[in-house]
Amino acid sequence: MNTASNTATVRATAAANSTWLGKLRAVALHALNLHLQNCAVIAEAHRRPQ
Protein backbone atom coordinates (compact mmCIF):
# COMPACT_ATOMS: atom_id res chain seq x y z
CA MET A 1 0.00 0.00 0.00
CA ASN A 2 1.51 3.28 -1.09
CA THR A 3 0.23 5.85 1.37
CA ALA A 4 2.03 8.74 -0.35
CA SER A 5 0.03 8.27 -3.54
CA ASN A 6 -3.17 7.87 -1.52
CA THR A 7 -2.50 11.15 0.26
CA ALA A 8 -1.84 12.89 -3.04
CA THR A 9 -5.09 11.49 -4.42
CA VAL A 10 -7.04 12.73 -1.43
CA ARG A 11 -5.54 16.21 -1.75
CA ALA A 12 -6.30 16.34 -5.47
CA THR A 13 -9.83 15.14 -4.82
CA ALA A 14 -10.38 17.76 -2.12
CA ALA A 15 -9.17 20.53 -4.44
CA ALA A 16 -11.24 19.34 -7.39
CA ASN A 17 -14.57 18.88 -5.57
CA SER A 18 -16.30 21.89 -4.09
CA THR A 19 -19.62 20.20 -3.30
CA TRP A 20 -20.34 18.75 0.12
CA LEU A 21 -20.40 15.27 -1.36
CA GLY A 22 -16.92 15.73 -2.81
CA LYS A 23 -15.64 17.01 0.51
CA LEU A 24 -17.25 14.07 2.30
CA ARG A 25 -15.54 11.68 -0.12
CA ALA A 26 -12.17 13.34 0.52
CA VAL A 27 -12.64 13.08 4.29
CA ALA A 28 -13.68 9.43 3.96
CA LEU A 29 -10.61 8.62 1.88
CA HIS A 30 -8.39 10.38 4.39
CA ALA A 31 -9.98 8.45 7.26
CA LEU A 32 -9.48 5.20 5.36
CA ASN A 33 -5.83 6.05 4.78
CA LEU A 34 -5.29 6.77 8.48
CA HIS A 35 -7.05 3.53 9.39
CA LEU A 36 -4.82 1.51 7.05
CA GLN A 37 -1.71 3.15 8.47
CA ASN A 38 -2.90 2.29 11.98
CA CYS A 39 -3.51 -1.32 10.94
CA ALA A 40 -0.01 -1.49 9.49
CA VAL A 41 1.50 -0.26 12.77
CA ILE A 42 -0.50 -2.81 14.77
CA ALA A 43 0.46 -5.62 12.37
CA GLU A 44 4.13 -4.66 12.63
CA ALA A 45 3.94 -4.67 16.43
CA HIS A 46 2.40 -8.16 16.42
CA ARG A 47 4.94 -9.44 13.91
CA ARG A 48 7.95 -8.53 16.04
CA PRO A 49 9.12 -11.04 18.63
CA GLN A 50 8.59 -10.22 22.29
N, C-alpha and C positions, 0 to 999 in steps of 0.2 A: 504494500500500500504506500503510495507516494503522497505524503501529506502536504508537501510543498505545492504540488500541482492542484490538489484539492483546495487548498487555501487560495491559490490564484483564481481558480474557477469561481469560488464563492465571492471573491472581491469583484470579479468581472460581472458576475450575475447581479450583485448588489448595485453596481454602477449602471447596469443596463436597464434594470427594472425599477420604475418609479411607482408602480401600483402597490397597494398593500399586499396583494397576493405574491408579487415578485419579492417584496421585502421579507414576507413570511417564508418563502422558499429559501432565500439566502440565509435566514436565521436557522432554519431547519437543517440546511446543509452544514452550517458551521457547528451546530450542536452535534450532528452526526460525526463530524470530523473529530471533535473533542472527545466524544464517546469512544471512538475507535482508538484514539491515542491512549486514553485511559485503559482500555482493554489490553493494549499492547504492553503498557507498563505492568499491569497485573500479571499478564502471561509471562513476562520476563522475570518477575519476582518469583513466580511459582516454578520456573524452569531452573533457576539457580539452586545449587545444593545448599543445604542448611549449614 
